[in-house]
């Protein structure tokens, strides 16, 4: 669903970033439509720091762990 939404956004209007904890089979599908940053699970603190510093308007997560860390934003 997230990929479908991103595909429909105008890259000239929106700065689209995708961050992931670990590399799954689908993450590379985002690379044509967004800036993708993959954080190894061992670098969870870097992931949290990126969320805090990113000043993001929308954060979408799919797992309990990601949900917990997305609340830091």
C-alpha beads as a LAMMPS data file, in Angstrom:
LAMMPS data file: protein, C-alpha beads

73 atoms
72 bonds

1 atom types
1 bond types

-500.0 500.0 xlo xhi
-500.0 500.0 ylo yhi
-500.0 500.0 zlo zhi

Masses

1 110.0

Atoms # bond

1 1 1 0.000 0.000 0.000
2 1 1 2.765 2.431 0.873
3 1 1 4.448 1.826 -2.473
4 1 1 1.187 2.521 -4.314
5 1 1 0.831 5.845 -2.504
6 1 1 4.424 6.830 -3.199
7 1 1 4.111 5.977 -6.889
8 1 1 1.253 8.467 -7.154
9 1 1 3.143 11.386 -5.609
10 1 1 4.862 14.047 -7.703
11 1 1 8.601 13.877 -6.967
12 1 1 8.915 17.567 -7.911
13 1 1 6.451 18.528 -5.190
14 1 1 7.317 16.026 -2.464
15 1 1 10.618 14.944 -0.924
16 1 1 9.910 11.232 -0.425
17 1 1 12.059 9.226 1.991
18 1 1 11.753 5.582 2.964
19 1 1 13.638 4.158 5.942
20 1 1 13.700 0.497 6.858
21 1 1 15.051 -1.571 9.710
22 1 1 16.808 -4.306 7.830
23 1 1 16.475 -5.126 4.171
24 1 1 13.391 -7.031 3.141
25 1 1 12.491 -8.385 -0.244
26 1 1 10.303 -5.377 -1.115
27 1 1 12.475 -2.445 -0.047
28 1 1 14.300 -2.183 -3.369
29 1 1 11.007 -1.611 -5.186
30 1 1 10.892 1.822 -3.543
31 1 1 14.213 2.993 -4.996
32 1 1 12.717 4.284 -8.259
33 1 1 10.229 6.447 -6.374
34 1 1 11.942 7.554 -3.155
35 1 1 15.210 8.049 -1.351
36 1 1 15.746 4.761 0.506
37 1 1 17.849 4.313 3.633
38 1 1 18.259 0.872 5.179
39 1 1 19.315 0.675 8.815
40 1 1 20.689 -2.601 10.158
41 1 1 18.791 -3.693 13.263
42 1 1 22.029 -3.247 15.217
43 1 1 21.874 0.504 14.406
44 1 1 18.452 1.112 15.941
45 1 1 19.683 4.275 17.672
46 1 1 20.705 5.734 14.306
47 1 1 17.227 4.914 13.004
48 1 1 15.616 6.759 15.927
49 1 1 17.945 9.722 15.441
50 1 1 16.999 9.907 11.751
51 1 1 13.300 9.942 12.616
52 1 1 13.780 12.727 15.169
53 1 1 15.929 14.875 12.879
54 1 1 13.948 14.220 9.705
55 1 1 11.054 16.597 10.396
56 1 1 8.726 14.234 8.529
57 1 1 5.070 15.028 7.878
58 1 1 3.977 11.399 7.558
59 1 1 5.423 8.293 9.187
60 1 1 3.966 4.923 8.245
61 1 1 5.046 1.692 9.927
62 1 1 4.006 -1.941 9.757
63 1 1 5.373 -3.716 12.807
64 1 1 5.138 -3.292 16.556
65 1 1 8.840 -2.466 16.802
66 1 1 8.647 0.135 14.043
67 1 1 5.474 1.554 15.605
68 1 1 7.239 2.046 18.925
69 1 1 10.174 3.836 17.358
70 1 1 8.040 5.959 15.061
71 1 1 6.416 7.523 18.127
72 1 1 9.723 9.288 18.808
73 1 1 9.003 11.610 15.903

Bonds

1 1 1 2
2 1 2 3
3 1 3 4
4 1 4 5
5 1 5 6
6 1 6 7
7 1 7 8
8 1 8 9
9 1 9 10
10 1 10 11
11 1 11 12
12 1 12 13
13 1 13 14
14 1 14 15
15 1 15 16
16 1 16 17
17 1 17 18
18 1 18 19
19 1 19 20
20 1 20 21
21 1 21 22
22 1 22 23
23 1 23 24
24 1 24 25
25 1 25 26
26 1 26 27
27 1 27 28
28 1 28 29
29 1 29 30
30 1 30 31
31 1 31 32
32 1 32 33
33 1 33 34
34 1 34 35
35 1 35 36
36 1 36 37
37 1 37 38
38 1 38 39
39 1 39 40
40 1 40 41
41 1 41 42
42 1 42 43
43 1 43 44
44 1 44 45
45 1 45 46
46 1 46 47
47 1 47 48
48 1 48 49
49 1 49 50
50 1 50 51
51 1 51 52
52 1 52 53
53 1 53 54
54 1 54 55
55 1 55 56
56 1 56 57
57 1 57 58
58 1 58 59
59 1 59 60
60 1 60 61
61 1 61 62
62 1 62 63
63 1 63 64
64 1 64 65
65 1 65 66
66 1 66 67
67 1 67 68
68 1 68 69
69 1 69 70
70 1 70 71
71 1 71 72
72 1 72 73
